[in-house]
């Protein structure tokens, strides 16, 4: 039987407190600065190259404005890195599995890899929360106000909670900011009920994931630690590790693996939120280069046209002979997306008309890469309207009853083709976000690490508690990324630590748990209020400047 008891200290050495004051080697600062500067330079060169290739010459003022917006968006991911990823390294630091400087660099690297290998599904799950009007006209004054308002609100709340050491969720802050902008936009536009500016159906799905994932983290970690106690009953696994004494080799490998898994999963989920915001910025300021996926090969055009024709036929039957103009189709589908309701047969007629129009235009150009600069924004908006409306049709029970299984499949195939043409992430965007998140992990992590390691349970983290909490967190986040759901690494892991602490018989520190719960409850309304007020203020400022 392999002994799990930690090895004895060498003669003459005594236990010392956990070392959280270790710093990177001086050369590490130069590497950090070089990576940061290199990432920003790479992004700038990529934008210039992309815009020049499609014949879009950005004026100096527009390029400077774009640079400012991108720096702020990447700043959100940087703050996210040290705010949220501190949860991943807390376990290996407090169990002495890895020294703090190595742990944060290790976590940063796997955050980077998680972003680079992510699917992009979460990015556009975030975008679909935004009001249709603002997404369609993201290059307008209101669109710019939306982007800056939600970024400033999310970053501000993240920094405020980090300053007091609370493991707050960047996901909650960003989603609250998006909802605040949507609600303010509807109030300012005078729409019915003041709520239709937000896609509340999508919001409920996202909020449900944010609500239930911490509960799952608590319960699953509680159960997992009890199971672990039965399978590996060595008491050394469930008491506070001796300071500066490394864990047994097998346990150390497990803890490093779980830290790695959480870091990778965090990058894959949270990194996509920044990607979605950056794509909105790029579409608004440089639409010719980024509104359409110009990397789709010309050979894919016939398949797109065929999918469009099949979907058009599927829409024609429930339209029951209703006809509508192209302009009327745009207005109908815009209203459909605002209301999130299929108005048969008008919606079907609008989908058939606009699908046919989009297909004819793309067929005439030959491919998305050949769409002229002047036609790009309009084509992208039409494809967006058809894509989201077709997705709504596919999910609607009434629509599914009105169509055959083959027709529903045809609509789904068409939606996939539209998505390929409009929802994509350029490689350089992934690299920039991955660098921001990875480098952010290496800065400012101490406050959150201390809270997770010392102030949730009444005892410090044990080997068993750390492994249970992180295994549950990594599994939950990876599963959420698979289904395109934005979740909070912070709340899942913190809840997992709390569940494992209760299962270990340590109990919870009431004050910290109360403060964490208060931050969890307050984040959405606080971020909504901040972003709504900022959106209103930026709109007023824009009106004064333009007037």
matplotlib code that plots the C-alpha trace (Angstrom):
import matplotlib.pyplot as plt

x = [0.0, 1.3, 1.6, -0.3, 1.1, 3.2, 6.9, 8.7, 10.5, 14.3, 16.2, 16.3, 13.4, 10.1, 6.7, 6.2, 3.1, 1.9, 4.1, 2.0, 4.7, 6.9, 7.6, 8.5, 12.1, 13.1, 13.4, 9.8, 8.7, 10.5, 8.8, 5.5, 6.0, 7.2, 4.1, 1.8, 3.4, 3.6, 0.0, -1.2, 1.1, -0.1, -3.7, -2.9, -1.1, -3.9, -6.5, -4.5, -3.9, -7.6, -9.0, -6.5, -7.2, -10.9, -10.2, -11.4, -9.1, -9.7, -9.2, -6.7, -9.5, -11.5, -8.4, -7.6, -11.2, -11.0, -7.7, -9.3, -12.3, -10.2, -7.8, -10.8, -12.3, -9.0, -8.8, -12.0, -10.4, -7.2, -9.2, -11.1, -7.8, -6.6, -10.1, -11.5, -8.5, -7.2, -9.8, -8.0, -4.6, -5.8, -5.9, -2.4, -1.0, -2.7, -1.9, 1.7, 1.4, 3.0, 4.8, 2.7, 4.8, 4.9, 1.2, 0.0, 2.2, 1.1, -2.6, -2.0, -0.6, -3.6, -6.0, -4.3, -4.7, -8.4, -9.2, -7.4, -9.2, -12.7, -15.6, -17.0, -20.5, -20.5, -19.3, -22.5, -24.7, -23.6, -24.3, -27.8, -28.7, -28.3, -31.2, -31.8, -31.7, -28.3, -26.8, -28.1, -26.7, -23.7, -21.8, -24.2, -23.8, -26.1, -24.0, -20.8, -22.5, -23.7, -20.2, -18.4, -21.2, -21.3, -17.5, -16.9, -19.7, -18.4, -14.7, -15.7, -17.7, -15.0, -12.3, -14.5, -15.1, -11.5, -10.3, -12.2, -11.2, -14.6, -14.7, -17.2, -18.2, -17.0, -19.8, -22.4, -21.0, -20.9, -24.4, -25.8, -24.2, -25.7, -29.2, -28.8, -28.0, -30.9, -33.4, -32.2, -32.4, -36.0, -36.9, -35.3, -37.1, -40.4, -41.3, -44.1, -43.4, -39.8, -38.5, -38.6, -35.1, -33.8, -34.2, -35.6, -36.0, -32.2, -31.6, -33.6, -31.5, -28.3, -29.5, -30.6, -27.1, -25.6, -28.1, -27.9, -24.2, -23.1, -25.7, -24.4, -20.9, -21.8, -23.7, -21.4, -18.2, -20.0, -20.8, -17.5, -15.5, -17.7, -17.0, -13.3, -13.3, -14.7, -12.2, -9.1, -9.7, -6.2, -6.7, -3.8, -5.9, -8.6, -6.6, -4.8, -1.5, 1.7, 3.0, 5.7, 5.5, 4.6, 1.8, 2.5, 3.5, 0.1, -2.0, 0.3, -0.2, -4.0, -4.1, -1.9, -4.2, -7.4, -5.8, -4.9, -8.4, -10.1, -7.7, -8.2, -12.0, -12.1, -10.2, -12.6, -15.7, -14.8, -12.4, -15.3, -17.1, -14.3, -14.4, -18.0, -17.5, -14.5, -16.5, -19.2, -16.6, -15.0, -18.3, -19.3, -16.0, -14.7, -17.7, -16.3, -13.5, -15.4, -19.2, -18.9, -16.7, -14.7, -12.6, -15.5, -14.3, -16.1, -16.6, -19.1, -21.4, -23.4, -24.1, -25.3, -27.6, -29.1, -29.6, -31.3, -33.6, -34.6, -35.3, -37.3, -39.6, -40.0, -41.1, -43.4, -45.9, -46.8, -46.8, -50.0, -49.5, -48.8, -46.4, -44.3, -41.7, -38.0, -38.3, -41.4, -39.6, -36.9, -39.3, -41.4, -38.3, -37.0, -40.3, -40.3, -37.0, -38.0, -41.2, -39.6, -42.8, -43.7, -46.5, -47.7, -48.1, -46.4, -43.1, -42.8, -43.5, -40.8, -38.3, -39.0, -38.6, -35.5, -33.8, -34.4, -33.0, -29.9, -29.3, -29.5, -27.1, -24.5, -24.8, -24.4, -21.2, -19.8, -18.7, -18.8, -15.2, -16.3, -19.1, -18.4, -17.6, -20.7, -23.0, -21.4, -23.3, -26.7, -26.0, -24.7, -27.8, -30.1, -28.3, -28.4, -32.2, -32.8, -30.4, -31.9, -35.5, -34.8, -33.3, -36.5, -38.7, -36.7, -37.2, -40.8, -43.3, -46.0, -43.6, -42.4, -46.0, -46.5, -43.6, -42.5, -39.4, -37.6, -38.5, -37.3, -34.0, -33.8, -34.2, -31.5, -29.1, -29.7, -29.2, -25.8, -24.7, -25.8, -23.9, -20.8, -21.0, -21.7, -20.6, -16.9, -13.8, -10.6, -7.5, -5.8, -8.8, -8.4, -4.7, -5.3, -8.0, -5.9, -2.9, -5.0, -6.6, -3.4, -1.3, -4.1, -3.8, -0.3, -1.3, -3.3, -4.3, -3.4, -6.6, -8.9, -6.5, -6.5, -10.3, -10.7, -7.9, -8.6, -12.0, -14.6, -14.2, -13.2, -10.0, -7.6, -8.0, -7.1, -5.9, -9.3, -11.2, -9.1, -9.2, -13.0, -13.9, -11.7, -12.8, -16.4, -15.6, -13.7, -16.3, -19.2, -17.5, -16.4, -20.0, -21.4, -19.0, -20.1, -23.7, -22.7, -23.7, -21.8, -21.1, -19.1, -15.8, -15.7, -19.1, -18.8, -15.4, -16.2, -19.4, -17.4, -14.9, -17.9, -19.5, -16.3, -15.7, -19.1, -18.5, -15.1, -16.8, -15.0, -18.1, -18.2, -17.1, -20.5, -19.1, -17.3, -20.2, -22.6, -20.4, -20.0, -23.8, -24.4, -21.9, -23.7, -27.1, -26.0, -23.8, -26.7, -28.7, -25.5, -24.0, -27.4, -27.7, -24.2, -24.4, -27.8, -26.7, -23.5, -25.4, -27.8, -24.9, -22.9, -25.9, -26.4, -22.7, -22.9, -25.9, -24.2, -21.1, -23.0, -25.3]
y = [0.0, 3.4, 5.8, 9.0, 10.7, 13.8, 13.3, 14.6, 17.9, 17.8, 18.1, 21.7, 23.0, 24.1, 24.8, 28.4, 30.2, 29.7, 31.7, 34.1, 36.7, 34.9, 37.0, 36.1, 36.1, 39.6, 38.1, 37.1, 40.8, 41.3, 38.3, 39.5, 43.0, 41.5, 39.2, 42.1, 44.4, 41.6, 40.7, 44.3, 44.8, 41.5, 42.7, 46.0, 44.5, 42.0, 44.7, 46.7, 43.6, 42.5, 45.9, 46.5, 43.1, 44.0, 47.5, 49.2, 52.0, 53.1, 56.7, 57.5, 58.6, 55.4, 53.3, 55.1, 54.6, 51.0, 50.6, 52.2, 49.9, 46.8, 47.8, 48.2, 44.9, 43.1, 45.0, 43.2, 39.9, 40.9, 41.8, 38.5, 36.7, 37.8, 38.0, 34.6, 32.4, 33.0, 30.5, 27.8, 28.3, 28.7, 24.9, 24.1, 27.1, 26.3, 22.6, 23.4, 21.4, 24.2, 27.5, 30.5, 32.1, 28.8, 28.1, 31.4, 31.0, 27.4, 28.5, 31.4, 29.0, 26.7, 29.6, 30.6, 27.1, 26.9, 30.1, 28.9, 25.6, 27.0, 26.6, 30.1, 29.0, 30.9, 34.1, 34.3, 33.2, 36.4, 38.5, 37.1, 38.7, 42.2, 44.2, 43.4, 47.1, 47.6, 44.4, 45.3, 48.9, 48.3, 50.9, 53.7, 56.1, 53.8, 50.8, 52.4, 53.6, 50.1, 48.6, 51.1, 51.2, 47.4, 47.2, 50.0, 48.7, 45.1, 46.2, 48.6, 46.1, 43.5, 45.8, 46.9, 43.4, 42.4, 45.3, 43.9, 40.3, 38.9, 36.1, 37.8, 36.5, 38.3, 36.4, 37.9, 41.4, 41.2, 39.6, 42.2, 45.0, 43.6, 43.4, 46.9, 48.3, 46.4, 47.6, 51.2, 51.0, 49.9, 52.6, 55.3, 54.0, 54.0, 50.4, 48.5, 47.4, 48.6, 45.1, 43.9, 45.4, 42.3, 38.7, 37.4, 33.9, 33.7, 35.6, 33.1, 30.3, 32.1, 33.1, 29.6, 28.3, 31.0, 30.1, 26.3, 25.8, 27.0, 24.8, 21.9, 22.8, 22.7, 19.4, 17.6, 18.6, 17.6, 14.1, 13.7, 14.3, 11.8, 9.2, 10.1, 9.5, 6.0, 5.1, 6.8, 7.0, 8.3, 11.1, 13.1, 13.9, 15.7, 17.9, 21.1, 20.6, 21.5, 24.8, 24.6, 20.8, 19.3, 16.7, 13.1, 12.5, 11.0, 13.7, 16.4, 15.1, 15.0, 18.6, 19.9, 18.1, 19.6, 23.1, 22.6, 21.4, 24.4, 26.8, 25.2, 25.2, 28.8, 29.9, 28.0, 29.5, 33.0, 33.8, 33.6, 36.5, 38.8, 37.4, 38.2, 41.7, 42.2, 40.9, 43.5, 46.2, 45.0, 44.7, 48.2, 50.0, 47.8, 46.0, 45.3, 43.2, 41.5, 41.6, 38.5, 35.4, 36.0, 32.9, 30.6, 29.2, 29.8, 26.1, 26.3, 28.7, 26.0, 24.1, 27.4, 28.2, 24.6, 24.8, 28.2, 26.8, 23.9, 26.2, 28.6, 25.7, 24.7, 28.3, 28.6, 25.9, 27.4, 30.9, 29.6, 31.9, 35.1, 37.4, 40.2, 42.6, 42.5, 45.6, 44.3, 41.0, 42.9, 44.8, 41.7, 39.6, 42.5, 42.6, 38.8, 38.9, 41.7, 39.8, 36.4, 35.1, 33.5, 35.5, 32.8, 33.1, 36.5, 35.4, 32.4, 34.6, 37.0, 34.2, 32.8, 36.2, 37.3, 33.9, 34.0, 37.5, 36.6, 33.5, 35.3, 38.0, 35.6, 33.4, 36.5, 37.5, 34.0, 33.8, 35.9, 36.9, 38.7, 40.7, 44.4, 46.8, 48.8, 45.7, 44.0, 45.7, 45.2, 41.6, 40.8, 42.3, 40.3, 37.1, 37.9, 38.4, 35.2, 33.2, 34.2, 34.0, 30.5, 29.4, 30.7, 28.8, 25.6, 25.9, 26.9, 24.0, 25.5, 25.8, 22.3, 21.1, 23.1, 21.6, 18.0, 16.6, 16.9, 20.6, 21.3, 19.6, 21.8, 24.9, 23.6, 23.0, 26.4, 28.0, 26.2, 27.6, 31.1, 30.8, 29.8, 33.0, 35.4, 34.0, 33.4, 34.3, 35.4, 33.6, 36.9, 37.7, 34.3, 35.0, 38.5, 37.4, 34.3, 36.6, 39.0, 36.3, 34.4, 37.4, 38.7, 35.4, 36.4, 39.7, 40.6, 37.1, 37.2, 38.8, 36.1, 33.3, 34.2, 34.3, 30.9, 29.3, 30.6, 32.4, 30.1, 27.1, 27.3, 25.5, 26.0, 23.9, 20.2, 18.0, 16.3, 19.5, 21.1, 18.1, 17.6, 21.3, 21.6, 18.3, 19.4, 22.9, 21.7, 19.2, 21.7, 24.4, 22.1, 20.7, 24.3, 25.2, 22.2, 23.5, 27.2, 28.3, 31.1, 30.1, 31.5, 29.8, 31.9, 30.8, 27.1, 26.7, 28.8, 26.8, 23.6, 24.6, 25.4, 22.0, 20.1, 22.1, 21.1, 17.4, 17.6, 18.7, 22.0, 24.2, 27.6, 31.1, 32.9, 36.4, 35.3, 33.2, 36.1, 38.6, 36.2, 35.6, 39.4, 39.9, 37.2, 38.7, 42.3, 41.9, 41.7, 44.7, 46.7, 46.0, 46.6, 50.0, 51.0, 50.0, 51.5, 54.9, 54.8, 54.0, 56.9, 59.2, 58.2, 58.6, 62.2, 62.9, 61.6, 63.7, 66.8, 66.1, 65.4, 68.4]
z = [0.0, -0.9, 2.0, 1.6, 4.7, 3.8, 4.1, 7.2, 7.1, 6.8, 10.1, 11.4, 9.3, 10.8, 9.4, 8.0, 6.8, 3.2, 0.9, -1.1, -1.5, -4.1, -7.2, -10.7, -11.7, -13.0, -16.5, -16.2, -16.1, -19.5, -20.9, -19.6, -21.2, -24.5, -24.7, -23.9, -26.5, -29.0, -28.7, -29.1, -32.1, -33.7, -33.3, -34.9, -37.8, -38.3, -38.5, -41.0, -43.2, -43.0, -43.9, -46.7, -48.3, -48.7, -49.8, -46.6, -45.6, -42.0, -41.3, -38.6, -36.2, -36.8, -36.3, -33.0, -31.9, -32.8, -30.9, -27.8, -27.9, -28.3, -25.5, -23.2, -24.3, -23.7, -20.4, -19.4, -20.2, -18.3, -15.2, -15.6, -15.6, -12.2, -10.7, -11.7, -12.3, -8.8, -7.8, -9.9, -8.3, -4.7, -4.2, -5.4, -3.4, -0.2, -0.4, -1.3, -4.5, -6.4, -5.4, -6.1, -8.9, -10.8, -10.2, -11.7, -14.7, -15.2, -14.9, -17.3, -19.9, -19.7, -19.8, -23.0, -24.5, -23.3, -25.3, -28.4, -28.5, -27.6, -30.0, -30.0, -29.0, -25.7, -27.5, -29.6, -26.7, -25.1, -28.2, -28.6, -25.3, -26.8, -28.3, -32.0, -33.0, -31.5, -33.0, -36.4, -36.1, -34.0, -36.0, -34.9, -32.0, -29.9, -30.8, -29.7, -26.5, -25.9, -26.2, -24.0, -21.4, -20.8, -20.8, -18.3, -16.0, -16.0, -15.5, -12.7, -10.8, -11.2, -9.8, -6.9, -5.7, -6.3, -4.2, -1.2, -2.0, -2.9, -5.5, -7.6, -11.1, -14.3, -16.1, -13.8, -14.2, -18.0, -18.4, -15.9, -18.0, -21.2, -19.6, -18.2, -21.7, -23.2, -20.6, -20.9, -24.6, -24.5, -21.9, -24.0, -27.2, -25.4, -26.3, -24.6, -21.1, -21.2, -21.5, -25.2, -25.8, -24.0, -25.3, -22.1, -23.4, -23.9, -20.7, -18.7, -20.2, -19.3, -15.8, -15.1, -15.9, -13.6, -10.8, -10.8, -11.5, -8.1, -6.4, -8.5, -7.4, -3.8, -3.9, -6.2, -4.2, -1.0, -2.4, -4.0, -0.8, 1.1, -1.6, -1.5, 2.2, 1.7, -1.1, 0.5, 4.3, 5.1, 7.7, 6.2, 3.1, 5.2, 7.5, 6.9, 5.1, 7.0, 5.8, 3.0, 3.1, -0.3, -0.5, -1.4, -5.0, -6.2, -4.4, -5.8, -9.3, -8.8, -7.5, -10.3, -12.8, -11.3, -11.3, -15.0, -15.8, -14.2, -15.9, -19.3, -18.8, -17.5, -20.6, -22.9, -21.3, -20.1, -22.9, -25.4, -23.7, -24.7, -28.2, -28.7, -27.6, -29.8, -32.8, -32.1, -32.1, -35.3, -37.1, -36.0, -37.0, -39.8, -41.3, -44.7, -43.2, -40.3, -40.9, -43.1, -42.9, -46.0, -45.4, -46.5, -49.8, -53.1, -53.4, -50.5, -52.4, -54.3, -51.0, -49.4, -52.3, -52.2, -48.5, -48.9, -51.7, -49.4, -46.5, -48.7, -49.8, -46.2, -45.3, -48.3, -47.2, -43.8, -45.4, -47.2, -50.2, -48.3, -50.2, -48.9, -50.2, -49.3, -47.2, -45.6, -44.8, -43.0, -40.9, -40.1, -39.0, -36.9, -35.1, -34.8, -33.0, -30.7, -29.7, -29.8, -31.3, -34.7, -36.4, -38.8, -41.8, -42.1, -40.5, -42.8, -45.8, -44.7, -44.1, -47.6, -49.3, -47.5, -47.8, -51.6, -51.8, -49.7, -51.8, -55.1, -54.0, -52.7, -55.9, -58.0, -56.2, -56.2, -52.6, -49.4, -50.0, -53.2, -51.7, -52.4, -49.6, -50.0, -49.9, -46.9, -44.0, -45.6, -46.5, -43.1, -41.4, -43.7, -42.9, -39.2, -39.4, -41.3, -39.1, -35.8, -37.1, -38.6, -35.2, -33.5, -35.9, -35.4, -31.6, -31.7, -30.9, -33.1, -36.0, -35.6, -35.8, -38.9, -40.7, -41.5, -39.9, -43.3, -43.4, -39.9, -40.8, -43.9, -41.8, -39.4, -42.2, -43.6, -40.2, -39.9, -43.3, -42.3, -39.0, -40.8, -42.8, -40.0, -36.7, -36.7, -34.7, -36.6, -35.4, -34.2, -32.0, -30.2, -29.8, -28.4, -25.9, -24.9, -24.1, -22.2, -20.1, -19.6, -18.6, -16.4, -14.4, -13.4, -11.8, -8.7, -7.8, -4.0, -2.7, -4.1, -3.3, 0.4, 0.4, -1.2, 0.8, 4.2, 4.6, 3.2, 5.5, 9.2, 8.3, 5.5, 2.3, 2.6, -0.2, -0.4, -0.3, -3.1, -5.4, -4.9, -5.5, -8.6, -10.2, -9.9, -11.2, -14.3, -15.2, -14.8, -16.8, -19.7, -19.9, -20.0, -22.8, -24.7, -24.7, -25.2, -21.7, -20.0, -16.4, -13.5, -12.6, -9.4, -8.0, -9.1, -7.5, -4.4, -3.9, -4.4, -1.7, 0.6, -0.1, 0.4, 3.7, 5.0, 4.0, 5.8, 9.0, 9.0, 8.7, 7.0, 8.0, 8.1, 7.4, 4.2, 2.9, 3.6, 1.8, -1.2, -1.3, -1.1, -4.0, -6.0, -5.4, -5.9, -9.1, -11.6, -10.4, -9.7, -13.1, -14.8, -13.1, -13.9, -17.6, -18.0, -16.6, -18.6, -21.8, -21.2, -20.4, -23.5, -25.7, -24.4, -24.9, -28.5, -29.2, -27.9, -30.0, -33.2, -32.5]

ax = plt.figure().add_subplot(projection="3d")
ax.plot(x, y, z, "-o")
ax.set_aspect("equal")
plt.show()
